[in-house]
Amino acid sequence: MLGHEAWDELVARHGSNLLAQWLSRAVEQGRIAPLPIQPLTRLLIAMISESSLYIARADDRSAARVAMGTVLDRFLNGLETSPQR
C-alpha cells in the first residue's frame, strides 16, 4: 500500500501536472467556470481513481462502467460555463 506522499509523487509524475495545465487552459479559454485549479485537479484525480476501483470491483463491470460514465459526464458537464444570453 502506498503512503500519502508516495501516492502524491506518483500522481504528480504521471498526470496531475498535465491535467492542471489542461484545466488552466480551459478556464483561460472560458470553457469551464473559474475555480481554484489545484483543488479541482486533486478532486478529479480522486474521482478517476475511485471510478476505476468501483468498476474493477463490480460484479458487472460493463454496467458499472456505463453507470460511472453517466455520473462523471453529469459532474464534468457542470463545470462548463453557461452560454451567454
C-alpha atoms as an extended CHARMM CRD file, in Angstrom:
* protein
*
        85  EXT
         1         1  MET       CA              0.0000000000        0.0000000000        0.0000000000  PROA      1               0.0000000000
         2         2  LEU       CA              1.3030000000        3.4420000000       -0.9170000000  PROA      2               0.0000000000
         3         3  GLY       CA              1.5670000000        6.1640000000        1.6830000000  PROA      3               0.0000000000
         4         4  HSD       CA              0.1200000000        9.6010000000        1.0420000000  PROA      4               0.0000000000
         5         5  GLU       CA              3.4570000000       11.1310000000       -0.0270000000  PROA      5               0.0000000000
         6         6  ALA       CA              4.3040000000        8.2470000000       -2.3450000000  PROA      6               0.0000000000
         7         7  TRP       CA              0.8500000000        8.4700000000       -3.9380000000  PROA      7               0.0000000000
         8         8  ASP       CA              1.2110000000       12.2470000000       -4.4250000000  PROA      8               0.0000000000
         9         9  GLU       CA              4.6040000000       11.7620000000       -6.0950000000  PROA      9               0.0000000000
        10        10  LEU       CA              3.2670000000        9.0310000000       -8.3710000000  PROA      10              0.0000000000
        11        11  VAL       CA              0.2540000000       11.1140000000       -9.4030000000  PROA      11              0.0000000000
        12        12  ALA       CA              2.4000000000       14.2190000000       -9.9680000000  PROA      12              0.0000000000
        13        13  ARG       CA              4.8290000000       12.2670000000      -12.1200000000  PROA      13              0.0000000000
        14        14  HSD       CA              2.1300000000       10.6730000000      -14.2340000000  PROA      14              0.0000000000
        15        15  GLY       CA             -0.5430000000       13.1950000000      -14.9190000000  PROA      15              0.0000000000
        16        16  SER       CA             -1.6370000000       15.7480000000      -12.3570000000  PROA      16              0.0000000000
        17        17  ASN       CA              0.5820000000       18.4380000000      -13.8250000000  PROA      17              0.0000000000
        18        18  LEU       CA             -0.7870000000       17.7540000000      -17.2960000000  PROA      18              0.0000000000
        19        19  LEU       CA             -4.3610000000       17.7770000000      -16.0040000000  PROA      19              0.0000000000
        20        20  ALA       CA             -3.7550000000       21.0500000000      -14.1270000000  PROA      20              0.0000000000
        21        21  GLN       CA             -2.3630000000       22.6300000000      -17.2990000000  PROA      21              0.0000000000
        22        22  TRP       CA             -5.3710000000       21.4590000000      -19.3000000000  PROA      22              0.0000000000
        23        23  LEU       CA             -7.7940000000       22.7940000000      -16.6740000000  PROA      23              0.0000000000
        24        24  SER       CA             -5.9630000000       26.1360000000      -16.5330000000  PROA      24              0.0000000000
        25        25  ARG       CA             -6.1920000000       26.4310000000      -20.3090000000  PROA      25              0.0000000000
        26        26  ALA       CA             -9.9040000000       25.5540000000      -20.2430000000  PROA      26              0.0000000000
        27        27  VAL       CA            -10.5280000000       28.2910000000      -17.6520000000  PROA      27              0.0000000000
        28        28  GLU       CA             -8.4980000000       30.8260000000      -19.6630000000  PROA      28              0.0000000000
        29        29  GLN       CA            -10.4960000000       29.9630000000      -22.7830000000  PROA      29              0.0000000000
        30        30  GLY       CA            -13.7850000000       30.3190000000      -20.9040000000  PROA      30              0.0000000000
        31        31  ARG       CA            -14.7180000000       26.6780000000      -21.4840000000  PROA      31              0.0000000000
        32        32  ILE       CA            -15.1060000000       25.9000000000      -17.7800000000  PROA      32              0.0000000000
        33        33  ALA       CA            -16.0360000000       28.1480000000      -14.8940000000  PROA      33              0.0000000000
        34        34  PRO       CA            -13.1260000000       29.6980000000      -12.9800000000  PROA      34              0.0000000000
        35        35  LEU       CA            -12.2120000000       27.5400000000       -9.9980000000  PROA      35              0.0000000000
        36        36  PRO       CA             -9.0300000000       27.0450000000       -7.9880000000  PROA      36              0.0000000000
        37        37  ILE       CA             -7.0140000000       24.7000000000      -10.2230000000  PROA      37              0.0000000000
        38        38  GLN       CA             -5.1020000000       22.6250000000       -7.6750000000  PROA      38              0.0000000000
        39        39  PRO       CA             -8.1560000000       21.5840000000       -5.6310000000  PROA      39              0.0000000000
        40        40  LEU       CA            -10.0700000000       20.8490000000       -8.8320000000  PROA      40              0.0000000000
        41        41  THR       CA             -7.1840000000       18.7510000000      -10.1400000000  PROA      41              0.0000000000
        42        42  ARG       CA             -6.9870000000       16.7690000000       -6.8880000000  PROA      42              0.0000000000
        43        43  LEU       CA            -10.7400000000       16.1950000000       -6.8860000000  PROA      43              0.0000000000
        44        44  LEU       CA            -10.7690000000       14.9710000000      -10.4880000000  PROA      44              0.0000000000
        45        45  ILE       CA             -7.8490000000       12.6210000000       -9.8450000000  PROA      45              0.0000000000
        46        46  ALA       CA             -9.6390000000       11.1910000000       -6.8180000000  PROA      46              0.0000000000
        47        47  MET       CA            -12.7980000000       10.7270000000       -8.8750000000  PROA      47              0.0000000000
        48        48  ILE       CA            -10.8890000000        8.9160000000      -11.6150000000  PROA      48              0.0000000000
        49        49  SER       CA             -9.1680000000        6.6890000000       -9.0780000000  PROA      49              0.0000000000
        50        50  GLU       CA            -12.3640000000        5.8110000000       -7.2420000000  PROA      50              0.0000000000
        51        51  SER       CA            -14.2010000000        5.2690000000      -10.5150000000  PROA      51              0.0000000000
        52        52  SER       CA            -11.5540000000        2.7840000000      -11.5850000000  PROA      52              0.0000000000
        53        53  LEU       CA            -11.8340000000        0.9050000000       -8.2920000000  PROA      53              0.0000000000
        54        54  TYR       CA            -15.6320000000        0.8730000000       -8.4750000000  PROA      54              0.0000000000
        55        55  ILE       CA            -15.5750000000       -0.6190000000      -11.9680000000  PROA      55              0.0000000000
        56        56  ALA       CA            -12.8040000000       -3.1050000000      -11.1870000000  PROA      56              0.0000000000
        57        57  ARG       CA            -14.6320000000       -4.4370000000       -8.1260000000  PROA      57              0.0000000000
        58        58  ALA       CA            -18.0790000000       -4.6180000000       -9.7200000000  PROA      58              0.0000000000
        59        59  ASP       CA            -19.7150000000       -7.9360000000      -10.4620000000  PROA      59              0.0000000000
        60        60  ASP       CA            -20.9530000000       -6.4850000000      -13.7490000000  PROA      60              0.0000000000
        61        61  ARG       CA            -18.0980000000       -4.2950000000      -14.9670000000  PROA      61              0.0000000000
        62        62  SER       CA            -19.8640000000       -3.2880000000      -18.1380000000  PROA      62              0.0000000000
        63        63  ALA       CA            -22.8840000000       -1.9590000000      -16.2460000000  PROA      63              0.0000000000
        64        64  ALA       CA            -20.6060000000       -0.2960000000      -13.6820000000  PROA      64              0.0000000000
        65        65  ARG       CA            -18.6820000000        1.4260000000      -16.4700000000  PROA      65              0.0000000000
        66        66  VAL       CA            -21.8830000000        2.7640000000      -18.0170000000  PROA      66              0.0000000000
        67        67  ALA       CA            -23.2400000000        3.9330000000      -14.6550000000  PROA      67              0.0000000000
        68        68  MET       CA            -19.9800000000        5.6110000000      -13.6870000000  PROA      68              0.0000000000
        69        69  GLY       CA            -19.7400000000        7.2470000000      -17.1090000000  PROA      69              0.0000000000
        70        70  THR       CA            -23.2030000000        8.7210000000      -16.6460000000  PROA      70              0.0000000000
        71        71  VAL       CA            -22.2840000000       10.1620000000      -13.2520000000  PROA      71              0.0000000000
        72        72  LEU       CA            -18.9280000000       11.5250000000      -14.3990000000  PROA      72              0.0000000000
        73        73  ASP       CA            -20.4690000000       13.0940000000      -17.5140000000  PROA      73              0.0000000000
        74        74  ARG       CA            -23.0500000000       14.9010000000      -15.3840000000  PROA      74              0.0000000000
        75        75  PHE       CA            -20.3990000000       16.1670000000      -12.9960000000  PROA      75              0.0000000000
        76        76  LEU       CA            -17.9780000000       17.2830000000      -15.7080000000  PROA      76              0.0000000000
        77        77  ASN       CA            -20.7070000000       18.9620000000      -17.7350000000  PROA      77              0.0000000000
        78        78  GLY       CA            -21.4600000000       21.0120000000      -14.6330000000  PROA      78              0.0000000000
        79        79  LEU       CA            -18.0100000000       22.6070000000      -14.9290000000  PROA      79              0.0000000000
        80        80  GLU       CA            -18.8310000000       24.1480000000      -18.2910000000  PROA      80              0.0000000000
        81        81  THR       CA            -19.6320000000       27.8240000000      -18.4340000000  PROA      81              0.0000000000
        82        82  SER       CA            -23.1510000000       28.8160000000      -19.3820000000  PROA      82              0.0000000000
        83        83  PRO       CA            -23.5830000000       30.2220000000      -22.8590000000  PROA      83              0.0000000000
        84        84  GLN       CA            -24.0640000000       33.9850000000      -22.9030000000  PROA      84              0.0000000000
        85        85  ARG       CA            -27.6550000000       35.0270000000      -23.4850000000  PROA      85              0.0000000000
